[in-house]
Amino acid sequence: MAASYYHRKAGAADAVHTERMEDAMYKACIFDLDGTLADTLKSLTFSVNETMKEIGLLMITEEQCRKFVGNGAKVLIEEALRAGGDSSLHLFDRAFAAYQRIFDANCTYMVDPYPGVTEMIAWMKDQGMKLGVLSNKPDRQAVHVVKEIFGEGVFDQVRGQRDGVPRKPDPSEALSMAADFGISPDETLYVGDSEVDAATGRAAGMDTILVSWGFRSREELKAAASGADTVRVTDSADEILAMINERRNKDEHVQ
């Protein structure tokens, strides 16, 4: 475990400054959904392949789907169409309409929380932390999955992709959520599982944890975290809690 936390400070556009984070405990945590809180790969693969069958194209593998997710439903379908032989995306409108219908009915198909996640969330709530989910999954399905898998009222806010709202890695929604919580970015932890999440957390000025149990390999995560003192890679929910306690202990020592 690294010895200290860092926070990226705003500065000139061409410079990045860092300082040790020893002055405030984490008061909020914003999570990605797919590949971070819940294993949704089978539901995504199933829905994509039902779409591909409906429009008469080759199905994709689960491993292909793993690589295609992270940038929203439209990008997922674009990549699936290219893999299925529609390189010019002539069938996109038809495929996307079918996918929305199919996925809406199957977004919780074989979805389970990752080991230790439910307990981690319960501990954070017991500590009084504000909890949010920020996903590039369509908003309706994101809200439904979170409610079905974790229960209603567990998270203070759940936001998916909505028309007219920038998707991650744009930091706008992460910053907006923290503002709604009344908590500053440097008191907010961001947790995800991809290069998109690494970029989101960095752009928002939030300490960021990338989990290795999701949709990207540890090597890909290490590459995404490279050069950023505010981004760390972890292998278990217990490690995340240990990182939070590490910072809390430092804060208490400083006080």
Secondary structure, 3 states (H helix, E strand, C coil): CCCCCEEEECCCCCCCEEEECCCCCCCEEEECCECCCEECHHHHHHHHHHHHHHHCCCCCCHHHHHHHCCCCHHHHHHHHHHHHCCCCCCCHHHHHHHHHHHHHHHCCCCCEECCCHHHHHHHHHHCCCEEEEEEEEEHHHHHHHHHHHHCCCCCCEEEEECCCCCCCCCCHHHHHHHHHHCCCHHHEEEEECCHHHHHHHHHHCCEEEEECCCCCCHHHHHHHHCCCCCEEEECCHHHHHHHHHHHHHHHHHHC
